[in-house]
Amino acid sequence: MSNTNLTTTSGQAAPNVLTNAVSLFGARNAAMTATHYSARVSSANPCAFLILIDQSGSMEEELKDNRGVIKTKAEHLALMVNQFLEETILTCQKTDLIKDYFELLIIGYGRIKEDDGNVVEIAWKGSLANRTWVTVNELRNGSIRKEVISVPNPKPFGPREMKEEVNIWVEPYAEGLTPMKKAFDISCTYLQEWVKAHPESFPPMVFNITDGVATDISTYSELVEASDRIKSISTDDGDTLLFNLLLSENSENLNEYPLLSERNSFEGNKYEAALFDASSSIPDSLKKFVSKKKPNEEEIKGVVFGNFQSVISFLNIGTSTLKNRIS
């Protein structure tokens, strides 16, 4: 199976990415039921983020962001993840203290190692090498280095890029195929370990960021079954939430994605349909935040289509809105 890049499904009326990203994660700040998805985030009961990043050969291709900056997909992705980690630290800063409100794990898939072929491995390097889940304080003190880089100017005026000193935790890689199912399977082990240690916490959130088709499956149902195993892992507060974030080069939809409710939107694209099925459903009590439809009217899946701006908005807004749930 080839490692082809996905294209955004055409003909969809996609709502604004920023509006819906705020809605989706802002919804987490409301109690879904008396017993599910309502746990407060604290140092004793942190929230877990597991990020799966595609490091396959197709990530070597160049992509222009919404400010016209051209980098390889791998470079864009590494920058995005490093910015997300920095934002997570800032979210946890209380005066001079950093509170361990989150635990994080990043897994890369697709790199080639001698004698091992394509691998799935934890992405931490330097002092965090050989670690699994990392607290925010460990993250703060565990970057590989600091680096002055050019980042997109978030303002609609001024230069396209601006200089910023950032911590580097994740390096860009682009080689090999796309062993996504293996990444899902390995994630289960770490998620089970985490929920056993944090049974009363808000359920883990898994973000799978990819631009290509899984190459380690014979049928798409294998990918869905692997995702179901992830989503069956639960704390007392609910099941693990899995979101698939699909990068696209379609310039017509650079800053948009749909939170889809209709599977037939993927008619003719079995892979996109599989990732639709693999993503978590938006629970009924959250639907009012992402759709005008009545809560029990139909199933809505959290599937992001867009470029890197869409993805980083999704991630960063998630940590920012969690401030309202921090105890």
GUTIFI-468261 format. One record per residue (C-alpha): residue number from 1; residue in three letters; x, y, z. Coordinates in pm, whole numbers, plus 50000, padded with zeros to 5 digits. Example, Ala and Ser with C-alpha at 12.3 -4.5 7.8 and 13.67 -1.06 7.14 Angstrom:
+------+------+-------+-------+-------+
: resi : resn :    xx :    yy :    zz :
+------+------+-------+-------+-------+
:    1 :  ALA : 51230 : 49550 : 50780 :
:    2 :  SER : 51367 : 49894 : 50714 :
+------+------+-------+-------+-------+
//
This chain:
+------+------+-------+-------+-------+
: resi : resn :    xx :    yy :    zz :
+------+------+-------+-------+-------+
:    1 :  MET : 50000 : 50000 : 50000 :
:    2 :  SER : 50144 : 50333 : 49905 :
:    3 :  ASN : 50204 : 50617 : 50146 :
:    4 :  THR : 49982 : 50868 : 49966 :
:    5 :  ASN : 49880 : 51204 : 50101 :
:    6 :  LEU : 49521 : 51269 : 50190 :
:    7 :  THR : 49317 : 51537 : 50023 :
:    8 :  THR : 49032 : 51716 : 50189 :
:    9 :  THR : 48691 : 51586 : 50093 :
:   10 :  SER : 48543 : 51837 : 49852 :
:   11 :  GLY : 48194 : 51978 : 49844 :
:   12 :  GLN : 48154 : 52007 : 50220 :
:   13 :  ALA : 48033 : 52319 : 50395 :
:   14 :  ALA : 48304 : 52329 : 50658 :
:   15 :  PRO : 48252 : 52565 : 50951 :
:   16 :  ASN : 48524 : 52798 : 51069 :
:   17 :  VAL : 48814 : 52611 : 51232 :
:   18 :  LEU : 48867 : 52857 : 51516 :
:   19 :  THR : 48500 : 52869 : 51612 :
:   20 :  ASN : 48461 : 52494 : 51624 :
:   21 :  ALA : 48793 : 52427 : 51794 :
:   22 :  VAL : 48685 : 52664 : 52071 :
:   23 :  SER : 48348 : 52494 : 52086 :
:   24 :  LEU : 48484 : 52143 : 52097 :
:   25 :  PHE : 48732 : 52199 : 52375 :
:   26 :  GLY : 48530 : 52462 : 52554 :
:   27 :  ALA : 48264 : 52196 : 52581 :
:   28 :  ARG : 48495 : 51997 : 52803 :
:   29 :  ASN : 48458 : 52266 : 53064 :
:   30 :  ALA : 48095 : 52177 : 53114 :
:   31 :  ALA : 47985 : 51863 : 53299 :
:   32 :  MET : 47856 : 51608 : 53048 :
:   33 :  THR : 47670 : 51407 : 53308 :
:   34 :  ALA : 47697 : 51376 : 53681 :
:   35 :  THR : 47957 : 51103 : 53642 :
:   36 :  HIS : 48123 : 51142 : 53301 :
:   37 :  TYR : 48364 : 51398 : 53157 :
:   38 :  SER : 48319 : 51627 : 53454 :
:   39 :  ALA : 48634 : 51560 : 53658 :
:   40 :  ARG : 48833 : 51862 : 53769 :
:   41 :  VAL : 49197 : 51884 : 53661 :
:   42 :  SER : 49444 : 51900 : 53950 :
:   43 :  SER : 49795 : 51789 : 54037 :
:   44 :  ALA : 49647 : 51484 : 54206 :
:   45 :  ASN : 49420 : 51410 : 53909 :
:   46 :  PRO : 49595 : 51541 : 53598 :
:   47 :  CYS : 49478 : 51523 : 53239 :
:   48 :  ALA : 49670 : 51307 : 52990 :
:   49 :  PHE : 49762 : 51407 : 52635 :
:   50 :  LEU : 49900 : 51141 : 52403 :
:   51 :  ILE : 50012 : 51277 : 52066 :
:   52 :  LEU : 50084 : 51043 : 51775 :
:   53 :  ILE : 50291 : 51209 : 51502 :
:   54 :  ASP : 50342 : 51083 : 51149 :
:   55 :  GLN : 50716 : 51078 : 51070 :
:   56 :  SER : 50691 : 50889 : 50739 :
:   57 :  GLY : 50860 : 50978 : 50412 :
:   58 :  SER : 50573 : 51188 : 50280 :
:   59 :  MET : 50641 : 51438 : 50559 :
:   60 :  GLU : 50950 : 51546 : 50364 :
:   61 :  GLU : 50728 : 51723 : 50113 :
:   62 :  GLU : 50702 : 52100 : 50140 :
:   63 :  LEU : 50388 : 52280 : 50248 :
:   64 :  LYS : 50301 : 52649 : 50260 :
:   65 :  ASP : 50123 : 52774 : 50572 :
:   66 :  ASN : 49856 : 53043 : 50575 :
:   67 :  ARG : 50122 : 53316 : 50597 :
:   68 :  GLY : 50307 : 53185 : 50293 :
:   69 :  VAL : 50596 : 53028 : 50490 :
:   70 :  ILE : 50729 : 52718 : 50317 :
:   71 :  LYS : 50880 : 52433 : 50521 :
:   72 :  THR : 50867 : 52057 : 50499 :
:   73 :  LYS : 50567 : 51900 : 50663 :
:   74 :  ALA : 50801 : 51744 : 50918 :
:   75 :  GLU : 50941 : 52086 : 51009 :
:   76 :  HIS : 50595 : 52238 : 51038 :
:   77 :  LEU : 50482 : 51948 : 51256 :
:   78 :  ALA : 50783 : 51963 : 51489 :
:   79 :  LEU : 50732 : 52339 : 51531 :
:   80 :  MET : 50365 : 52288 : 51605 :
:   81 :  VAL : 50426 : 52017 : 51867 :
:   82 :  ASN : 50701 : 52220 : 52037 :
:   83 :  GLN : 50470 : 52523 : 52051 :
:   84 :  PHE : 50195 : 52308 : 52199 :
:   85 :  LEU : 50429 : 52179 : 52471 :
:   86 :  GLU : 50536 : 52537 : 52550 :
:   87 :  GLU : 50170 : 52641 : 52575 :
:   88 :  THR : 50100 : 52352 : 52810 :
:   89 :  ILE : 50372 : 52473 : 53047 :
:   90 :  LEU : 50232 : 52827 : 53041 :
:   91 :  THR : 49884 : 52694 : 53119 :
:   92 :  CYS : 50023 : 52530 : 53433 :
:   93 :  GLN : 50216 : 52832 : 53560 :
:   94 :  LYS : 50090 : 52968 : 53889 :
:   95 :  THR : 50304 : 53265 : 54003 :
:   96 :  ASP : 50654 : 53114 : 54037 :
:   97 :  LEU : 50531 : 52755 : 54047 :
:   98 :  ILE : 50451 : 52511 : 53769 :
:   99 :  LYS : 50166 : 52279 : 53862 :
:  100 :  ASP : 50159 : 51927 : 53720 :
:  101 :  TYR : 49808 : 51952 : 53576 :
:  102 :  PHE : 49899 : 51744 : 53270 :
:  103 :  GLU : 50100 : 51437 : 53182 :
:  104 :  LEU : 50219 : 51398 : 52826 :
:  105 :  LEU : 50347 : 51132 : 52593 :
:  106 :  ILE : 50452 : 51174 : 52229 :
:  107 :  ILE : 50493 : 50875 : 51997 :
:  108 :  GLY : 50634 : 50900 : 51646 :
:  109 :  TYR : 50571 : 50645 : 51373 :
:  110 :  GLY : 50735 : 50584 : 51036 :
:  111 :  ARG : 51108 : 50636 : 51093 :
:  112 :  ILE : 51360 : 50379 : 50972 :
:  113 :  LYS : 51623 : 50229 : 51199 :
:  114 :  GLU : 51901 : 49997 : 51096 :
:  115 :  ASP : 51792 : 49634 : 51116 :
:  116 :  ASP : 51450 : 49741 : 51250 :
:  117 :  GLY : 51284 : 49888 : 50942 :
:  118 :  ASN : 50993 : 50120 : 51012 :
:  119 :  VAL : 50951 : 50183 : 51382 :
:  120 :  VAL : 50707 : 50324 : 51632 :
:  121 :  GLU : 50884 : 50483 : 51927 :
:  122 :  ILE : 50851 : 50741 : 52200 :
:  123 :  ALA : 50972 : 51076 : 52069 :
:  124 :  TRP : 51139 : 51207 : 52387 :
:  125 :  LYS : 51512 : 51276 : 52352 :
:  126 :  GLY : 51791 : 51414 : 52571 :
:  127 :  SER : 51724 : 51393 : 52945 :
:  128 :  LEU : 51373 : 51258 : 52879 :
:  129 :  ALA : 51497 : 50967 : 52670 :
:  130 :  ASN : 51366 : 50631 : 52791 :
:  131 :  ARG : 51077 : 50806 : 52969 :
:  132 :  THR : 50709 : 50743 : 52896 :
:  133 :  TRP : 50459 : 50979 : 53062 :
:  134 :  VAL : 50618 : 51312 : 53151 :
:  135 :  THR : 50485 : 51566 : 53401 :
:  136 :  VAL : 50482 : 51937 : 53317 :
:  137 :  ASN : 50774 : 52010 : 53549 :
:  138 :  GLU : 50975 : 51730 : 53391 :
:  139 :  LEU : 50883 : 51868 : 53051 :
:  140 :  ARG : 50989 : 52218 : 53153 :
:  141 :  ASN : 51337 : 52096 : 53248 :
:  142 :  GLY : 51373 : 51837 : 52975 :
:  143 :  SER : 51401 : 52017 : 52641 :
:  144 :  ILE : 51688 : 51920 : 52412 :
:  145 :  ARG : 51794 : 52283 : 52369 :
:  146 :  LYS : 51669 : 52636 : 52315 :
:  147 :  GLU : 51666 : 52778 : 51966 :
:  148 :  VAL : 51576 : 53108 : 51801 :
:  149 :  ILE : 51342 : 53028 : 51517 :
:  150 :  SER : 51108 : 53201 : 51275 :
:  151 :  VAL : 50742 : 53146 : 51356 :
:  152 :  PRO : 50430 : 53266 : 51173 :
:  153 :  ASN : 50312 : 53608 : 51289 :
:  154 :  PRO : 49970 : 53545 : 51450 :
:  155 :  LYS : 49858 : 53900 : 51370 :
:  156 :  PRO : 49701 : 53988 : 51034 :
:  157 :  PHE : 49949 : 54272 : 50986 :
:  158 :  GLY : 50327 : 54306 : 50995 :
:  159 :  PRO : 50586 : 54057 : 50870 :
:  160 :  ARG : 50487 : 53703 : 50785 :
:  161 :  GLU : 50735 : 53567 : 51036 :
:  162 :  MET : 50880 : 53681 : 51366 :
:  163 :  LYS : 51178 : 53564 : 51573 :
:  164 :  GLU : 51109 : 53370 : 51890 :
:  165 :  GLU : 51320 : 53169 : 52134 :
:  166 :  VAL : 51165 : 52830 : 52189 :
:  167 :  ASN : 51241 : 52507 : 52365 :
:  168 :  ILE : 51297 : 52210 : 52137 :
:  169 :  TRP : 51167 : 51872 : 52247 :
:  170 :  VAL : 51076 : 51717 : 51913 :
:  171 :  GLU : 51295 : 51711 : 51602 :
:  172 :  PRO : 51158 : 51683 : 51246 :
:  173 :  TYR : 51187 : 51340 : 51082 :
:  174 :  ALA : 51055 : 51214 : 50750 :
:  175 :  GLU : 51136 : 50865 : 50629 :
:  176 :  GLY : 50981 : 50525 : 50581 :
:  177 :  LEU : 50623 : 50410 : 50557 :
:  178 :  THR : 50325 : 50477 : 50788 :
:  179 :  PRO : 50276 : 50208 : 51058 :
:  180 :  MET : 49972 : 50379 : 51208 :
:  181 :  LYS : 49799 : 50066 : 51335 :
:  182 :  LYS : 50112 : 49967 : 51524 :
:  183 :  ALA : 50116 : 50315 : 51679 :
:  184 :  PHE : 49756 : 50265 : 51792 :
:  185 :  ASP : 49837 : 49923 : 51938 :
:  186 :  ILE : 50142 : 50048 : 52130 :
:  187 :  SER : 49941 : 50345 : 52259 :
:  188 :  CYS : 49700 : 50107 : 52430 :
:  189 :  THR : 49972 : 49978 : 52659 :
:  190 :  TYR : 50067 : 50326 : 52778 :
:  191 :  LEU : 49707 : 50440 : 52814 :
:  192 :  GLN : 49617 : 50136 : 53025 :
:  193 :  GLU : 49917 : 50210 : 53244 :
:  194 :  TRP : 49808 : 50572 : 53285 :
:  195 :  VAL : 49441 : 50511 : 53371 :
:  196 :  LYS : 49540 : 50245 : 53625 :
:  197 :  ALA : 49745 : 50512 : 53803 :
:  198 :  HIS : 49477 : 50785 : 53762 :
:  199 :  PRO : 49137 : 50611 : 53785 :
:  200 :  GLU : 48948 : 50927 : 53888 :
:  201 :  SER : 49096 : 51166 : 53631 :
:  202 :  PHE : 48942 : 51318 : 53321 :
:  203 :  PRO : 48990 : 51053 : 53048 :
:  204 :  PRO : 49303 : 51068 : 52830 :
:  205 :  MET : 49288 : 51251 : 52500 :
:  206 :  VAL : 49471 : 51105 : 52200 :
:  207 :  PHE : 49555 : 51316 : 51894 :
:  208 :  ASN : 49670 : 51130 : 51583 :
:  209 :  ILE : 49829 : 51375 : 51335 :
:  210 :  THR : 49896 : 51233 : 50988 :
:  211 :  ASP : 49911 : 51321 : 50621 :
:  212 :  GLY : 49909 : 50973 : 50474 :
:  213 :  VAL : 49744 : 50634 : 50453 :
:  214 :  ALA : 49833 : 50361 : 50703 :
:  215 :  THR : 50064 : 50108 : 50538 :
:  216 :  ASP : 50056 : 49830 : 50799 :
:  217 :  ILE : 49701 : 49710 : 50741 :
:  218 :  SER : 49536 : 49473 : 50494 :
:  219 :  THR : 49187 : 49612 : 50541 :
:  220 :  TYR : 49066 : 49942 : 50682 :
:  221 :  SER : 48864 : 49757 : 50944 :
:  222 :  GLU : 49194 : 49671 : 51117 :
:  223 :  LEU : 49255 : 50041 : 51183 :
:  224 :  VAL : 48904 : 50088 : 51319 :
:  225 :  GLU : 48942 : 49786 : 51547 :
:  226 :  ALA : 49272 : 49922 : 51679 :
:  227 :  SER : 49109 : 50258 : 51751 :
:  228 :  ASP : 48822 : 50086 : 51930 :
:  229 :  ARG : 49071 : 49928 : 52168 :
:  230 :  ILE : 49203 : 50276 : 52250 :
:  231 :  LYS : 48853 : 50414 : 52306 :
:  232 :  SER : 48761 : 50125 : 52536 :
:  233 :  ILE : 49025 : 50232 : 52790 :
:  234 :  SER : 48847 : 50431 : 53061 :
:  235 :  THR : 48879 : 50617 : 53386 :
:  236 :  ASP : 48585 : 50649 : 53623 :
:  237 :  ASP : 48504 : 50970 : 53437 :
:  238 :  GLY : 48463 : 50822 : 53088 :
:  239 :  ASP : 48629 : 50660 : 52788 :
:  240 :  THR : 48949 : 50777 : 52623 :
:  241 :  LEU : 48881 : 51031 : 52346 :
:  242 :  LEU : 49059 : 50976 : 52014 :
:  243 :  PHE : 49073 : 51246 : 51747 :
:  244 :  ASN : 49223 : 51207 : 51402 :
:  245 :  LEU : 49376 : 51522 : 51255 :
:  246 :  LEU : 49430 : 51488 : 50882 :
:  247 :  LEU : 49665 : 51732 : 50713 :
:  248 :  SER : 49569 : 51855 : 50369 :
:  249 :  GLU : 49734 : 52054 : 50093 :
:  250 :  ASN : 49401 : 52169 : 49956 :
:  251 :  SER : 49443 : 52547 : 49959 :
:  252 :  GLU : 49069 : 52604 : 49938 :
:  253 :  ASN : 49021 : 52468 : 50289 :
:  254 :  LEU : 49344 : 52570 : 50464 :
:  255 :  ASN : 49176 : 52701 : 50778 :
:  256 :  GLU : 48861 : 52494 : 50790 :
:  257 :  TYR : 48753 : 52155 : 50909 :
:  258 :  PRO : 48419 : 51988 : 50962 :
:  259 :  LEU : 48307 : 51816 : 51279 :
:  260 :  LEU : 48127 : 51562 : 51071 :
:  261 :  SER : 47793 : 51400 : 51140 :
:  262 :  GLU : 47743 : 51221 : 50808 :
:  263 :  ARG : 47959 : 50925 : 50713 :
:  264 :  ASN : 47843 : 50944 : 50354 :
:  265 :  SER : 48052 : 51260 : 50321 :
:  266 :  PHE : 48336 : 51015 : 50249 :
:  267 :  GLU : 48164 : 50822 : 49974 :
:  268 :  GLY : 48437 : 50692 : 49744 :
:  269 :  ASN : 48719 : 50735 : 49999 :
:  270 :  LYS : 48739 : 50426 : 50218 :
:  271 :  TYR : 49042 : 50552 : 50410 :
:  272 :  GLU : 48878 : 50876 : 50520 :
:  273 :  ALA : 48567 : 50677 : 50611 :
:  274 :  ALA : 48784 : 50449 : 50825 :
:  275 :  LEU : 48935 : 50744 : 51013 :
:  276 :  PHE : 48584 : 50882 : 51060 :
:  277 :  ASP : 48486 : 50552 : 51222 :
:  278 :  ALA : 48810 : 50551 : 51423 :
:  279 :  SER : 48745 : 50892 : 51583 :
:  280 :  SER : 48555 : 50936 : 51907 :
:  281 :  SER : 48194 : 51043 : 51897 :
:  282 :  ILE : 48105 : 51372 : 52056 :
:  283 :  PRO : 47898 : 51278 : 52364 :
:  284 :  ASP : 47534 : 51389 : 52361 :
:  285 :  SER : 47571 : 51657 : 52624 :
:  286 :  LEU : 47856 : 51815 : 52425 :
:  287 :  LYS : 47678 : 51826 : 52090 :
:  288 :  LYS : 47524 : 52165 : 52158 :
:  289 :  PHE : 47877 : 52309 : 52160 :
:  290 :  VAL : 47964 : 52179 : 51814 :
:  291 :  SER : 47634 : 52163 : 51631 :
:  292 :  LYS : 47294 : 52334 : 51613 :
:  293 :  LYS : 47129 : 51994 : 51600 :
:  294 :  LYS : 46937 : 51861 : 51897 :
:  295 :  PRO : 47156 : 51660 : 52137 :
:  296 :  ASN : 47023 : 51314 : 52050 :
:  297 :  GLU : 46952 : 51376 : 51685 :
:  298 :  GLU : 47257 : 51204 : 51538 :
:  299 :  GLU : 47614 : 51100 : 51594 :
:  300 :  ILE : 47886 : 51362 : 51547 :
:  301 :  LYS : 48252 : 51265 : 51512 :
:  302 :  GLY : 48552 : 51486 : 51592 :
:  303 :  VAL : 48757 : 51468 : 51271 :
:  304 :  VAL : 48983 : 51760 : 51179 :
:  305 :  PHE : 49056 : 51837 : 50815 :
:  306 :  GLY : 49298 : 52118 : 50739 :
:  307 :  ASN : 49657 : 52234 : 50745 :
:  308 :  PHE : 49894 : 52294 : 51033 :
:  309 :  GLN : 49714 : 52611 : 51141 :
:  310 :  SER : 49398 : 52406 : 51191 :
:  311 :  VAL : 49583 : 52146 : 51395 :
:  312 :  ILE : 49771 : 52384 : 51623 :
:  313 :  SER : 49453 : 52584 : 51686 :
:  314 :  PHE : 49285 : 52261 : 51789 :
:  315 :  LEU : 49565 : 52166 : 52030 :
:  316 :  ASN : 49640 : 52507 : 52181 :
:  317 :  ILE : 49278 : 52601 : 52237 :
:  318 :  GLY : 49234 : 52271 : 52415 :
:  319 :  THR : 49495 : 52350 : 52679 :
:  320 :  SER : 49382 : 52712 : 52711 :
:  321 :  THR : 49019 : 52631 : 52778 :
:  322 :  LEU : 49116 : 52371 : 53038 :
:  323 :  LYS : 49219 : 52659 : 53263 :
:  324 :  ASN : 48853 : 52678 : 53364 :
:  325 :  ARG : 48868 : 52318 : 53489 :
:  326 :  ILE : 49188 : 52349 : 53689 :
:  327 :  SER : 49146 : 52320 : 54064 :
+------+------+-------+-------+-------+
//
